[in-house]
Amino acid sequence: MALRRWGVIAARQLWEDIEPDLRQFVQDRATELTEALRNRMKETGKSAIEEEKDRFRLRLKEVERAMSENTSSNSSASGMN
């Protein structure tokens, strides 16, 4: 029983010794990870926006081409009447 009590006391003393450093480490690491995540999200967001702009430009060209072809087809068809 005395050995067990000594183990508990030793564990408490160890915890008291390392707790401030451990708390600081965890807090610092959380700050670093949060900043890294923010930066990653910012970069990912920028590239996603650029991809969507490119996709929109391509779609707009497709629509313009289809409208032009449709207009040409309608002009040809109306000339045949």
N, C-alpha and C positions, 0 to 999 in steps of 0.2 A: 504494500500500500504506500509506503514511504517513497519507493522508487517511482511509482505512478504519479504521486503528488509532485515529486521533483521534476518529472517529465513535463507536467502541466506548467509548472513555474518556469522551466527553461523555455518552453514554447511561448509563453506570454512575454518573457523577456526578449526573446528573439523577435517576436512580432513588434514589440515596442521599439526595438532597434531599427527594424527595416521598414516599418509602416510609413514614416514620412518620405523616405526615398522611393518606396514603391508607389505611393500615391502620386508623387511628383512625376515619376516615370510614366504612369498610366495617363495622367493628365497631359503631359507633353506629347505622348504618342497619339492620344486622341486628337489633339490639336493638329499634329502633323498629318494624320490620316484625313481629317476633315478638310484641311487645305488642299491636300492632294486630290480628294474627291471633287471638291469645288472646281479645281483646275481642269480635271478630266471631263467633268460635265460641261464646262464652258467650251472646251475644245470639241467635244462630241456634238454639242449644240451647234457650233459654228459650221462644222462639216455637214451636219444634217440639213441645216438651212441652205447651204450651197447646193447640196444634192437635190433638194426640193426645187430650188430655183432653176437648176439645169433641167429637171424633169418638166417643170412648167413651161420653160422655153421650147423644149422639144414638142410638147403637147400643143402649144400655141402654133408652132409651125405646121404640125399635122392638120390642125383645124383650118388654118389659112389655106393650106394646099387643097384640102377637101372642098373648101368654099370656092376656091378658084376653079377647081375641076367641075364643080357643080354649076358654077356660073357659065363656064365654057360649054358644058353639056346643054344647059338651058338655052343658050344663045344659038347653038347649032340646031337644037330641036325646034326652036321657034322660027328659025329661018326656013325650015322645011315645010311649015304649014302653009 
